[in-house]
Amino acid sequence: MREKITGTQLKWLWLAALVVVIDLGTKAMATAMLTYGDPVPVIPMFNLTLLHNTGAAFSFLAGAAGWQRWFFVTLALVVSVVLVGWLRNLQRHETWSAIAIVLILGGALGNVYDRVVHGYVVDFLHFYWQDWHFPAFNLADTAITIGAAMMILDMFRKPTDSGTPANGSE
């Protein structure tokens, strides 16, 4: 039986750190350079608009009494621990999964920082079409979305485990 080699994918944690640094840097720039709620047109269908989100994705629970801040911090930290454990247990050849995990991890930690320090997440990327406006987001949200999309694609790339040996004998 072949031994599973684990722990080698922790080398990708640098990418999670890079996501956090770039995310927090762009949020700091947006906070310093933009006026809250005042859209700055960049190209048709895209503005830079500084907004603060006390809720989750799409401002879910933003109107709650404040308990959601620590709920989302706790949730993100628990998910982060699970993601690092998952990363640790990946096999050497599972690079795609490792990158997806660290993108989600970096995005989650970037938003956790905002919630702990500010009490809200700084959003500033604002897409729209005519009168329809997509909720503003940030680079942490982008990293989470890309990581999640990579995981979904990975489900289609990998053959399913049917429980039978590869050579067909039982």
C-alpha positions in Angstrom: 0.0 0.0 0.0 1.3 3.4 -0.9 1.9 5.8 2.0 0.2 9.2 1.7 2.7 12.1 1.8 1.1 15.0 3.6 2.1 18.5 4.7 3.9 19.5 1.6 1.1 21.9 0.5 1.7 24.2 3.5 4.3 25.9 1.3 1.4 27.7 -0.3 0.6 29.7 2.8 2.7 32.5 1.4 -0.1 33.1 -1.2 -2.6 33.5 1.6 -0.3 36.1 3.2 0.1 37.9 -0.1 -3.7 38.0 -0.5 -4.1 39.5 3.0 -1.3 42.1 2.3 -2.8 43.2 -1.1 -6.3 43.2 0.3 -5.5 45.3 3.3 -3.3 47.6 1.2 -6.1 48.3 -1.4 -8.6 48.8 1.4 -6.3 51.3 3.1 -5.9 53.1 -0.2 -9.6 53.1 -0.9 -10.3 54.5 2.6 -7.7 57.2 2.2 -8.6 58.3 -1.3 -12.4 57.8 -1.6 -15.2 59.6 0.1 -17.7 57.3 1.7 -20.6 56.5 -0.6 -19.4 58.8 -3.4 -18.9 56.7 -6.6 -15.9 57.4 -8.7 -16.5 56.3 -12.3 -13.6 54.2 -13.7 -15.1 52.7 -16.8 -18.7 52.2 -17.9 -20.3 49.7 -15.5 -17.6 50.1 -12.9 -17.1 52.6 -10.1 -14.9 52.8 -7.0 -17.3 53.4 -4.2 -16.2 53.2 -0.5 -18.7 51.3 1.6 -18.7 49.6 4.9 -20.4 46.2 5.3 -21.2 45.1 8.8 -22.9 41.9 7.4 -21.7 39.0 5.3 -21.9 38.5 1.6 -24.4 40.8 -0.1 -24.8 42.6 3.3 -26.5 39.6 4.8 -27.3 40.5 8.5 -25.9 44.0 8.1 -28.9 45.4 9.9 -28.5 43.1 13.0 -27.8 44.6 16.4 -24.0 44.1 16.3 -23.7 40.4 17.4 -23.0 39.5 13.8 -19.5 41.1 13.9 -18.2 38.5 16.4 -20.3 35.7 14.9 -18.6 36.3 11.5 -15.2 36.7 13.1 -15.6 33.4 14.9 -17.0 31.6 11.9 -14.1 32.9 9.7 -11.5 31.8 12.2 -13.0 28.3 12.6 -13.2 28.0 8.8 -9.5 29.1 8.6 -8.4 26.5 11.1 -10.3 23.8 9.0 -8.8 25.1 5.8 -5.2 24.9 7.2 -5.9 21.4 8.4 -7.2 20.5 5.0 -4.2 22.1 3.4 -1.9 20.1 5.7 -3.5 16.8 4.6 -3.4 17.4 0.9 -1.1 15.2 -1.1 1.9 16.6 -3.0 0.2 16.5 -6.4 -2.9 18.4 -5.2 -1.6 21.8 -6.1 -4.8 23.1 -7.6 -6.7 22.4 -4.4 -4.0 23.9 -2.3 -4.1 27.2 -4.2 -7.9 27.2 -4.0 -7.7 26.7 -0.2 -5.1 29.4 0.4 -7.1 31.9 -1.7 -10.1 31.4 0.4 -8.0 31.5 3.6 -6.3 34.7 2.6 -9.6 36.3 1.7 -11.3 35.2 4.9 -8.4 36.5 7.0 -8.4 39.9 5.2 -12.0 40.4 6.0 -11.5 39.1 9.6 -9.0 41.8 10.1 -11.5 44.5 9.0 -14.2 43.1 11.3 -11.9 43.0 14.4 -10.2 46.4 13.8 -13.1 48.4 12.2 -16.2 46.5 13.1 -17.1 46.3 9.4 -15.5 45.1 6.1 -14.3 47.8 3.7 -15.7 47.4 0.2 -15.0 49.5 -2.8 -15.3 47.6 -6.1 -18.7 48.5 -7.5 -20.1 47.0 -10.7 -23.5 48.0 -12.2 -25.6 47.6 -15.3 -28.0 50.5 -16.0 -30.0 50.8 -12.7 -29.0 47.4 -11.3 -26.1 47.6 -8.9 -24.1 44.5 -7.8 -23.2 44.8 -4.1 -19.7 46.4 -3.6 -16.9 44.0 -2.7 -13.1 43.9 -2.2 -10.1 41.9 -3.2 -10.6 39.5 -0.2 -14.0 38.7 -1.6 -12.5 38.2 -5.0 -9.9 35.8 -3.7 -12.6 33.8 -1.9 -14.7 33.7 -5.0 -11.8 32.5 -7.2 -10.9 29.9 -4.6 -14.4 28.6 -4.4 -14.7 28.5 -8.2 -11.5 26.6 -8.4 -12.9 24.0 -5.9 -16.1 23.7 -7.9 -14.1 23.2 -11.1 -11.9 20.6 -9.3 -15.0 18.5 -8.6 -15.5 18.2 -12.3 -11.8 17.5 -13.0 -11.4 14.7 -10.5 -12.9 11.2 -11.2 -15.3 10.2 -8.5 -14.2 7.5 -6.1 -16.6 4.6 -6.6 -15.0 2.5 -3.9 -13.7 -0.1 -6.3 -10.0 -0.7 -7.0 -8.6 1.0 -10.1 -7.8 -2.4 -11.8 -11.4 -3.5 -11.5 -10.7 -6.5 -9.2 -12.2 -6.8 -5.8 
